[in-house]
Amino acid sequence: METSIQLLVVEDEALILDFAVTALEDGGYVVVTADAALPALALLEGTTRPFCGLLTDVNLGDGITGWEVARRARELSPEIPVVYMTGDSAHEWAAQGVPNSLLLQKPFAGAQLVTAISGLLNQVSGTPPSSPQ
């Protein structure tokens, strides 16, 4: 039986994507990545194993925003935790962000990223997620 927590990380800047993946994998998560919105949407819609959480940059540079990716993720899985990562769109979070989400302002520490998704996962499940430490 699979007990690992699988997350989708969407980020168009390679260095930030690598940083996020390393932090999350070090935190015990299984990470699947997309470097743009369209591949992220395909992963969300085509997976046989639903993602437990979504971490997305807001400005993805390909016409579809992280706000839209998160809304689609919530249509597919209403309880999925969402962490937005942004350098300049924090002021839009209240209007654009999905409920029960968090926003991290870039730059952030790896521990902040792990803490943000872990906290949201705890709220959804009511119990701490199992992650090897």
Sequence and secondary structure as in RCSB ss.txt:
>XXXX:A:sequence
METSIQLLVVEDEALILDFAVTALEDGGYVVVTADAALPALALLEGTTRPFCGLLTDVNLGDGITGWEVARRARE
LSPEIPVVYMTGDSAHEWAAQGVPNSLLLQKPFAGAQLVTAISGLLNQVSGTPPSSPQ
>XXXX:A:secstr
     EEEEE SSHHHHHHHHHHHHHTT EEEEESSHHHHHHHHHH SS  SEEEEES  SSSS HHHHHHHHHH
H TT  EEEEESS GGGHHHHS SSEEEEESS  HHHHHHHHHHHHHHHHSS      
